[in-house]
Amino acid sequence: MLVCFVAIVDEHGPSNAARALGVSQPTVSAAVRNLETELGVELFRREANTLVLSPEGAALLPLARRTVLDHRAVERVVDELSTTHPGDAPPTVRVGLSDRSVTPDLMAAFVAARPGSRIDVVSISDPAEALAQVRMGQIDCAVVPDSDAADDLVHEYLPDDVLVLALPPGSDNVVTLGRLDAAVPLAIVAQTHRVGIGVVDVLAGFGIVATVVLSGVSQQALPGLVAHGIGAAVMSESMARSVTAAGGVVVPWPGPPSERTALVYSPDWVAPLMNSFIDQLVAGRSVGAKTNQS
């Protein structure tokens, strides 16, 4: 019943919900009526020939989503257990990462939750190539900028991350951009020269002179370069944790947020371990961000 309730909300009506669930519309409508009877409340109201959530329905929706997701997670775990046998090689998910996308927290959380599993990370600089490998089954999924996500694949938005300016060790007195020494040019490390110039332009607005000293490096390499004193770099807050662990500091970045990234996989075949990977992702992002394109 909860599945039908959530589907009506997500698919914008009983007819679409029925198609998504592979059942008849009367089945969906009956399930929701039974749920309303069981709870003693009205979950939807009709306004201008459109079903809208009642206040009671809106209050129930977050819990219903979590319950449905938990049930699916149980089904997936059972599926994985039934297909894994003693002596088998560790279950593996193959993830393609473009240089413009990083998900360290997601990777760490997944490995911690499933210590018997393994993640094979494949560095693929071109998002189009990463998507091609997903289609051919060479990798299970890819993390790419949302603008590169393709209509024939399914994608889940990754949690938004805050951008910071990571500064090398020895910058302990800097807590805001205003504390940077305007008389000393700041060295900037960036993925591309264009990105570096953008960082320089933002800093110029704060009266800070900066210059690009290194460009053309992968996003994943930025924290290590900053931690070794090569220069400062704009990166996600989660990436910058390795910089602060090495004695560097971070300050809030005033520029626009980074482009959203997405975990992309094929709707035709989802390996058992990928199911857990998706569940780990769903647990770490806001509800309602999933896009299933066909």
Secondary structure as the mmCIF struct_conf table of DSSP 4:
data_model
#
loop_
_struct_conf.conf_type_id
_struct_conf.id
_struct_conf.beg_label_comp_id
_struct_conf.beg_label_asym_id
_struct_conf.beg_label_seq_id
_struct_conf.end_label_comp_id
_struct_conf.end_label_asym_id
_struct_conf.end_label_seq_id
HELX_RH_AL_P HELX_RH_AL_P1 LEU A 2 GLU A 11
TURN_TY1_P TURN_TY1_P1 HIS A 12 HIS A 12
BEND BEND1 GLY A 13 GLY A 13
HELX_RH_AL_P HELX_RH_AL_P2 PRO A 14 LEU A 21
TURN_TY1_P TURN_TY1_P2 GLY A 22 GLY A 22
BEND BEND2 VAL A 23 VAL A 23
HELX_RH_AL_P HELX_RH_AL_P3 GLN A 25 LEU A 39
TURN_TY1_P TURN_TY1_P3 GLY A 40 GLY A 40
BEND BEND3 VAL A 41 VAL A 41
STRN STRN1 PHE A 44 GLU A 47
TURN_TY1_P TURN_TY1_P4 ALA A 48 ASN A 49
STRN STRN2 THR A 50 LEU A 53
HELX_RH_AL_P HELX_RH_AL_P4 PRO A 55 THR A 83
TURN_TY1_P TURN_TY1_P5 PRO A 86 GLY A 87
HELX_LH_PP_P HELX_LH_PP_P1 ASP A 88 PRO A 91
STRN STRN3 THR A 92 LEU A 97
TURN_TY1_P TURN_TY1_P6 ASP A 99 ARG A 100
HELX_RH_AL_P HELX_RH_AL_P5 PRO A 104 ALA A 113
TURN_TY1_P TURN_TY1_P7 PRO A 115 GLY A 116
STRN STRN4 ARG A 118 SER A 123
BEND BEND4 SER A 125 SER A 125
HELX_RH_AL_P HELX_RH_AL_P6 PRO A 127 MET A 136
TURN_TY1_P TURN_TY1_P8 GLY A 137 GLY A 137
BEND BEND5 GLN A 138 ASP A 140
STRN STRN5 CYS A 141 PRO A 145
HELX_RH_3T_P HELX_RH_3T_P1 ASP A 146 ASP A 148
TURN_TY1_P TURN_TY1_P9 ASP A 151 ASP A 152
BEND BEND6 LEU A 153 LEU A 153
STRN STRN6 VAL A 154 TYR A 157
HELX_LH_PP_P HELX_LH_PP_P2 LEU A 158 ASP A 160
STRN STRN7 LEU A 163 LEU A 167
TURN_TY1_P TURN_TY1_P10 PRO A 169 GLY A 170
TURN_TY1_P TURN_TY1_P11 ASP A 172 ASN A 173
BEND BEND7 VAL A 175 THR A 176
HELX_RH_3T_P HELX_RH_3T_P2 LEU A 177 ARG A 179
BEND BEND8 LEU A 180 LEU A 180
TURN_TY1_P TURN_TY1_P12 ALA A 182 ALA A 183
BEND BEND9 VAL A 184 VAL A 184
HELX_LH_PP_P HELX_LH_PP_P3 PRO A 185 PRO A 185
STRN STRN8 LEU A 186 VAL A 189
BEND BEND10 GLN A 191 THR A 192
HELX_RH_AL_P HELX_RH_AL_P7 HIS A 193 ALA A 204
TURN_TY1_P TURN_TY1_P13 GLY A 205 GLY A 207
STRN STRN9 ALA A 210 LEU A 214
BEND BEND11 GLY A 216 GLY A 216
HELX_RH_3T_P HELX_RH_3T_P3 GLN A 219 ALA A 221
HELX_RH_AL_P HELX_RH_AL_P8 LEU A 222 ALA A 227
TURN_TY1_P TURN_TY1_P14 HIS A 228 GLY A 229
BEND BEND12 ILE A 230 ILE A 230
STRN STRN10 ALA A 232 ALA A 232
STRN STRN11 ALA A 233 SER A 236
TURN_TY1_P TURN_TY1_P15 GLU A 237 ALA A 240
HELX_RH_AL_P HELX_RH_AL_P9 ARG A 241 ALA A 245
TURN_TY1_P TURN_TY1_P16 ALA A 246 GLY A 247
STRN STRN12 VAL A 249 PRO A 252
BEND BEND13 GLY A 255 GLY A 255
HELX_LH_PP_P HELX_LH_PP_P4 PRO A 256 ARG A 260
STRN STRN13 THR A 261 TYR A 265
BEND BEND14 PRO A 267 ASP A 268
HELX_RH_AL_P HELX_RH_AL_P10 PRO A 272 ALA A 283
TURN_TY1_P TURN_TY1_P17 GLY A 284 GLY A 284
BEND BEND15 ARG A 285 ARG A 285
TURN_TY1_P TURN_TY1_P18 VAL A 287 GLY A 288
STRN STRN14 LYS A 290 ASN A 292
#
